[in-house]
């Protein structure tokens, strides 16, 4: 017997960037239910946030629906409209923020969902952006940050280049050291550049330095310190993309005076909140090719946080 049902939707219908999506609802619920909006990590991704054989957002949507919580997920704009976006130039606002706000409004309009009880669930870069998204729309009752960081994106990238340079994999070590040499220096003087200069300086592919500067001028830490919303911050101990002793610890230090922030640490889970295997950024592809599912403890913790805010 199904304990949830899916409804196909389109986020941004009638705009230049329509996105296929899904609202997942608890089956046979009484009254209006809480809801969550999922916000992707970096890179192009479909509505399930599929990474090789793993589908974190699909897992979360179904796991939360079984616990009485609705959700909306959708293809990322850069997954569907990448060619159009590269031509016009993008920031995180066009890539992620605008669509998350549209999704929140769409979920709040659903007859089965309580519009005053919607939360944002950001994963990875989505967790970095979640406080800004809420600041821009004010639609969320609370923030759930999964594998996020209070630091700027370029700082995380430089750190990951250096991690790759120390990987157990010889190929990854070579690539990491090369990327560090080529790309890290591009960020030198980023915040002293004019906006126009940053817009005209290529980083890689279709991305300019403006992508980083626009986001970094006011980052996750700034928005979190301005927010009074309750937050749940979640971290895997086997995460090699954001680090428990740096990023998770950074959140705790930043928000040490806040009483409405909760923390959950999962010693054996990686960046996708599935069982970690290698704990080596150079083995990421091999690790993520192993099909796994998010465990009940993660769903239970998110549901408990949401239900405690009623």
SULLIN-V442470 format. One record per helix or strand of 3 or more residues. SS is the DSSP state (hx for helix, st for strand). FROM is the first residue (numbers start at 0). TO is the last residue. Records with the same first field share a line. If there is no record, write none. Layout:
SS->FROM-TO + FROM-TO
//
This chain:
st->3-10 + 18-25 + 32-38 + 69-73 + 112-122 + 141-145 + 201-203 + 229-235 + 260-265
hx->55-64 + 76-79 + 81-87 + 91-107 + 124-136 + 152-163 + 169-186 + 189-191 + 194-199 + 209-215 + 219-225 + 243-253 + 280-287 + 295-306
//
